[in-house]
Structure formats: C-alpha cells, structure tokens
Amino acid sequence: MHGKFDDLGRFADPSLLILTSLADGPKHGYAIMTDVADFSGVGMEPGTLYGALSRLERRGWVRPLETQERRRPYEITAAGEAVLAEQVTTMQEIVRVARLRTGMAWGS
Amino acid sequence: MADWLSRHLVAWHPPRWRERYREEMLDVLDQHQVSAWTVLDLAGSALSAHADPAYRMAGFSMARLRRAVAGPAMILATLVLVLGTLVAFAAYQERWHLSGEGGVGEVAFAPGRGLLVSAVGIAHQDSMDTVWDVTDPARPRQLSAFQGGEPTVLSPDGRTLATVSFGGQPVLWSITDPRRPARIAVLPTKDGSALWGEAFSPSGGILAVAYTDRIYLWDVASPTRPRLLRTPEMPVTNPPPYAPQEFAFSPDGRMLAILTGTDQVTLWNVADPARAARLATLTGPRDALQAIAFSPGGNLLAGVTYHGIVLVFSLADPARPVLTTTISDIMPDALWPDGLLQHPDAPPCPSCGPADYAVGFTPDGRSLTVLVERQESSVSGDAAITNDSRDTVFTWNVTGSGAVTGFSTAFRDVVGDLPALAPDGRTVVDGAPHSNAVYLWTLP
C-alpha cells in the first residue's frame, strides 16, 4: 500500500506529514512540528520528527540547508516531491475505493 | 523532571547521531512543551538509533555491550520513576485545576482562531490558564490547561500568549498548537518592580510591558528571541488594578495610550519605538480613568472613569485631541448587586465595592459599548470573594467625529467576576467567581 514508504516502518506516516509540510518551502524542526499540528492535528514529538528526518535525508527526499544559529532548515528535493506525489495518488485511490464501498460522499 | 530527562535522552543517542542532530534537537526541545510522551518518544528514538546500522558504532567489545545494555536499562528504570512522578503530578494538577480557587481572573481572545484563554487562581503568578475552542460559542471545548500565570494577553495572530509567571516575570507561551502550549521565552525584569499589564501591538511585533512606574517595549517579532527596545522613559503613575484597556496600542500600532495619572491619558508616538515621543495628554473631568479603548479607525479614544463618566476624545489631530463627549448620568441606570436600580439613600450593602468597567467599540466603529459591573464582596482569608454581581451594558451610536447619539441598555443577571468585552464589541465574557467556568454573553 505504501510503495516507496514501505521500508520506513513506523516512520512512514510522520514522513508523509513532513514531506507535505516541506512542500511549500523549507522549514526547521520546530516549524515542521507546528505546521504539521496546524494542517493535520497530529502532535509530532521531537524523537519521531528526527527519526523520520534522518531517514528522509538518507533517501535523498529532503536536504538539510545551512544552519541558522542552532536551527537547521530542511527542504524537499525533486525526488521527495516525486515520492510525495506518488503517495498522494495512492491515497486518492484508497479514498475513491472507500467512497464506492461505503456509499459515502466525503468532502464533496 | 520530564524536561531534564528528555535532554539526557538526547545525549543517549549514538555519537554519530548526536554530531548531526543534537544541537537542532535541543533547540526544538527549548520551544516544545515536554511531556511524558516526549520522554517516551525520545527513549524510542534513542533505542532505534542504536539499532540503526547507519549510526551503530563499528566493532564489538564487552565494554561496548555493557554500555549498550546499561544505557537502555537506565532509560527504562528512569522512565518508570519519571512516569510515576508525572502521573502523580498530572493527577494533582487536574484536581487543583478543577477546584479553581479564586475564580477566573482574566481572559484573552484570539478571535481569528476561535480561541479564548482564561486564567484562574488566587495569586496571579500561580494562575492556571485554560485554552478554550470557542468557534461555536454555545459549545466551548477545553483544549488544554497549564500553570502559566496571569494577566493573559494574546498576540493578534492568536499564536503567542503573554503572562506574568513565577517570580513576577513576563513569560511568552506558544499556543500555535493550542492543545500543547509551550513556554518559549522569559522576559527578564530589570528593576524588580511589579508588573501590572501587557499588550501586544496590532502587528504582534511589539509587546508593551507595564510596571508600576514605566512601560517597556519588547521586540517580539521572533517570540523565541525577544529583544528589549531602547525607548525613552514612558512613565506611569498611580496605575489602577490591571485591566487590558488601561493602556492600549492604536489600531495602526503607531500610538500607545497610557494612563499616566488618575485623570489623564498620555498618547505616545511609537511608530519608531527607538524614538518614541509624547504626542499629547488627554484630560477629562477630575475622576480616575478606569478603562480606555481606541475606535477601530483609531480616530477616537473612549474612556470610563471611577464614577462611571464616559468620555470620548477625537484624535483627528493626535497632537491636539479634543474631548467631544462627556456622559455623566449612566450610573443611576446600572444595576446594584441585588438586581435593583434605585437606592436613593445608600448603597444596598455595606460590602458593595467600586464598580468594574470595560469599554469597547464594534468593529465597524459605529457603536460604543460600556460595561458596568457592580459587586458585593466578602473577604475569606487573604482573598476577596465575589458573592453577587450584576452587569449593565450601555451602548451608543457614535459618529466618526466622536459625537454620541442614541442610547440603549441591556441588563443581565449573573454571579460573575471581572467582566471583559470581546473584540467584536458585542460579546461579554465573565468568569465564575469560584470555578474555572467562563460565561459568554451575546448582546441583543
């Protein structure tokens, strides 16, 4: 179901939220946490945030920028944008099937 | 304890991980409200990083194995201890909060976000702040509670809360996530004088902090790094008890109105805080002003005095303010705590204190609202307890030049304490005197 997110294990969902947060521009760690809380209501803790960030960085989906004082902003890479688009497409398909099977009209 | 433990858990990550992420993670912890979940999450992160081949140390030795086992064992033992303490503290905090001794003291609004923060407690610095979702005023939801102190004022974007906290210092809290308020900065108090109020500029970039003798301006454009601005001394004399309206920024943020004497308001030009300059002094009748408010256009300033005299000044030329309206006959129409109007000879009870006031305009600037609350109080220990109170709300139509026409009153009948007007000028907020309950009233 998760495609390239499969091997992220418990960091798959936080990674999706982080990539979504970075899609509109670079952010440092705390800005990502507050942004994610704003748009999804998910309260991400620092351990999870950096566990996911380190994995995203190793996969080349996010790139660290130059540190500003103690804060290091991260930006999404082209590969990260591609994997995010792929994941969103998968989720849209899940929503489509769920709507069909439950007969519910969501968010229309 | 949780804060201390979370920082140690960062240090328990593998060396290569620490080299890369330690500083930025500690920076995040500085801004984050650490909880038991944070500690558990960091413990999981440390264990996961130790198991991660990218960060696991190369080679193997018994000493390393012992260290590897000792770390998690210590984490586990400490976690059990800390979690027990946190659960006990949370239980105590919840019980303390629900008892709500002293009643709701102050409220702050973030209308753009549908949030309201109320503070409850006897001593200001010990106050418990509660964040409410009032998007649907008929069904307010409690989002979080924390021991933050009072008074409480919210930045215009509703993301930063200023309180006076332990030790009497102003403290900034982030409520970007209103379910998880986080302390982000403490503003040091230089001369140890008592703080009596705070106000954000309309842009949210400046926080005015009033002490008993003068006002300081802080640059809080970056709330985690507040900077004290060098300004000329802006004195305050005889400050009345705290109320948000007793000093106020104009809607464009270029002026600051401060009660500088019992019957005077001084207008300061703070367009450039470093060159703050006194513009004018507004003087009304010889009666102590209690509350002031700018009109939304900034062209009027309204005030109400100790004896209920309502004043409107025109600020068409801020350097030459003109007193355009004086209304001195509202108090006979203000209910006494027993709900009666006429007491020709004497107040209805010996323990009736002076009235509390709030003043405000509707967002269109066409209505002026003055709220009068008369209370009957008694003293229990060191605290004044409100036994009964009645609010009377007066509204007038007001023109752009400061002329006042029409008149209406709306009465209500509730035991409340410390009334406040919401920024819409049509919602009255009142706190129950013996609990953390907050009442919202929409004016007819």
Contacts between the chains, C-beta under 8 A, distances in Angstrom:
chain1	res1	chain2	res2	distance
A	28	B	24	7.1
A	28	B	27	7.9
A	29	B	24	5.5
A	29	B	25	7.1
A	29	B	27	7.2
A	29	B	28	4.4
A	30	B	27	7.2
A	30	B	28	4.8
A	30	B	31	4.7
A	30	B	32	6.8
A	33	B	28	7.1
A	33	B	32	7.1
A	33	B	177	7.9
A	34	B	174	7.5
A	34	B	176	4.3
A	34	B	177	6.2
A	37	B	176	7.0
A	37	B	177	4.0
A	37	B	179	7.9
A	37	B	180	7.5
A	38	B	176	7.0
A	38	B	177	7.5
A	43	B	177	6.2
A	43	B	179	6.6
A	43	B	180	5.7
A	45	B	37	5.9
A	45	B	38	5.2
A	45	B	41	3.6
A	45	B	42	7.4
A	46	B	6	7.8
A	46	B	25	5.8
A	46	B	28	4.9
A	46	B	29	6.1
A	46	B	32	6.2
A	46	B	38	6.6
A	46	B	41	7.0
A	46	B	42	6.6
A	46	B	45	7.8
A	47	B	9	7.8
A	47	B	38	7.5
A	47	B	41	3.8
A	47	B	42	4.2
A	47	B	43	7.6
A	47	B	44	6.0
A	47	B	45	3.1
A	47	B	46	7.6
A	48	B	41	5.6
A	48	B	44	8.0
A	48	B	45	7.0
A	49	B	28	7.2
A	50	B	21	5.2
A	50	B	24	8.0
A	50	B	25	5.6
A	50	B	45	6.6
A	51	B	44	7.9
A	51	B	45	5.0
A	51	B	48	5.9
A	51	B	49	7.4
A	53	B	21	7.9
A	54	B	17	7.4
A	54	B	20	7.6
A	54	B	21	7.0
A	54	B	49	7.9
A	54	B	54	7.7
A	58	B	54	6.5
A	67	B	23	7.7
A	67	B	24	7.3
A	69	B	27	7.9
A	70	B	23	4.9
A	70	B	24	6.1
A	70	B	26	7.1
A	70	B	27	4.0
A	71	B	24	6.1
A	71	B	27	5.6
A	72	B	24	4.8
